Amino acid sequence: AGFDVIHISNMLARLPVRRLMTKNPKTIAPTASLIEAARLMLANKISALPVLDDREFNHSLCQINYLYWFAHI
């Protein structure tokens, strides 16, 4: 028997974010190059990279196909 939508919705409603979040995520400085970011994402097999400026969240760099292209130049 499979899960129904209501059951899944109820499970997700009770699931705290901390159970899914990455502890000690890889981060990058806003001064880093796109090639550095792409290589870091490829090396760690991650699809998003928090951009931190003086330990404060600034932006998030998400996986974009052209970043992979840049990483292999």
N, C-alpha and C positions, 0 to 999 in steps of 0.2 A: 504494500500500500504506500502511495506517495503522500507527500505533504500537500495540504491545500493552502490556498493563499491566506486564509484567515489564521491558520496555525503559524505560518511563517511570519506574518505580520505581528502576531502576538509575541513570538520569540524575539524578533528584532526590537520590539518596543521595550523588552526587559533587558536587552543586552547593552551593558555600558561600553562606551567608546574605548575605555582603557583596555578592554579585553582584545581589541583589534588593532590598537595603535602600535606603531613601531617604537620600541624603547631605544633611546640613544640613536636617532636617525642620522644618516649622513647629511651634512649641510654644506653650503658653499657661500662664500662672500660675494657681495654684489659687484666687486671689482674683478672677479674671475672671468675668464673668457668663456664663450659658448663651447669651445672645444674642450676646455677643462671640465665643464659641467657635463657634457656628453660623455666624455671618457669615464668620469666618476659614476654616472648613471649606468653605463654599460658594464663597467667592472663590478659593480655591486648589484646588477640586475634589478634596478629600481626604476619606477616610472614617474616619480616625482621627487623633487629635490628642494627642500626649504632653503630660502635665501635669507641669511642672517646678517644683520648689520649691527655690530657691537652687542651681540647676544640677543638682539631683539628680532622677532620675525618681521621680515620685510615683504617678501613675496614667495611664491612657490613656482618653481620651474617644472613644467610637466613635460612628459615625453612627447617629442615631436619628431616625425620621421626625418626631417632635415638635420636634426642634431646627430642622429646616427651617421648620416652622410659626412658631416663635418668631422666626426671622431675618427673616420678612416682616411682622412686626407693626409 
